[in-house]
């Protein structure tokens, strides 16, 4: 099973949960402080809401797959067609331990192909250069966020 992931930055997590619960007629699969995700079956979508002071509405895009082998297959395909990839294995992000590969589109939108290995009570960001970072998409690069829940 694969499904597209859409991760949105939202200003009020409770309002966003209420809206998307009604819109997709389903409750969130996971809710943590400043974070929620929905595993929507129709249409097949993983909707991630991240409360953040970041002005950009789109956090990142992704494709959730069923296994680490599918992440490896995606990485091989991306490498074979010349995409620059960044691989993260056993990384904790978005309250889950994941294997993933990142690429960027021509307009710099971040895409991940990932699988969830296990749940985590920890969000999974790290402190770099005085800011919290998560979801780096190229080696040595990070996305600085303004709240502890600004990623994934």
C-alpha positions, -999 to +999 in steps of 0.1 A: +000+000+000+013+034-009-003+068-004+007+104-009+016+125+021+008+162+024+024+180+054+009+214+062+020+240+086-010+253+106-014+282+130-039+264+153-037+226+156-070+222+173-089+242+146-071+224+119-079+190+134-116+199+137-117+212+101-099+182+085-118+157+106-150+171+092-136+175+056-124+139+054-150+124+078-124+107+099-105+113+132-067+117+133-046+085+136-021+103+159-023+135+179+006+150+199+013+185+212+013+207+181+010+177+157-016+154+142-017+130+113-046+114+094-045+081+076-073+087+051-085+058+031-106+077+005-087+093-012-056+075+000-038+103+018-015+107+048-023+143+059+001+157+085-006+189+104+022+207+122+015+238+144+042+262+134+050+299+132+066+293+098+049+315+072+051+289+044+019+268+043+035+237+027+059+219+050+068+190+027+053+163+005+058+126+007+049+091-004+043+066+024+053+030+015+049-003+033+085-013+038+122-003+039+127-023+007+104+000-011+124+030+002+156+013-011+139+007-045+128+044-047+164+055-039+178+033-066+153+046-091+160+082-081+198+077-083+194+060-118+176+090-132+200+115-117+181+129-088+202+141-058+191+120-028+195+122+009+189+089+028+179+087+064+177+053+081+162+046+116+156+083+120+131+097+145+108+123+130+072+132+134+067+110+164+078+079+144+110+060+136+114+059+099+135+049+069+133+076+041+149+091+011+145+128+002+146+146-032+137+182-042+116+192-072+128+220-096+110+246-075+127+233-043+096+215-029+108+187-006+095+152-012+102+121+009+095+084+002+093+069+037+081+040+058+072+040+094+091+014+114+076+022+149+059+048+169+078+073+190+069+095+219+096+119+208+091+144+179+126+138+167+141+172+159+176+182+169+193+214+179+217+228+153+232+263+153+208+274+180+176+263+162+155+231+161+159+212+129+142+183+113+137+169+078+170+178+063+169+171+026+205+172+015+236+163+034+247+191+057+215+211+051+187+215+076+154+233+078+153+256+108+120+258+126+106+282+151+087+259+173+094+224+186+068+210+163+078+225+130+085+193+110+070+162+096 
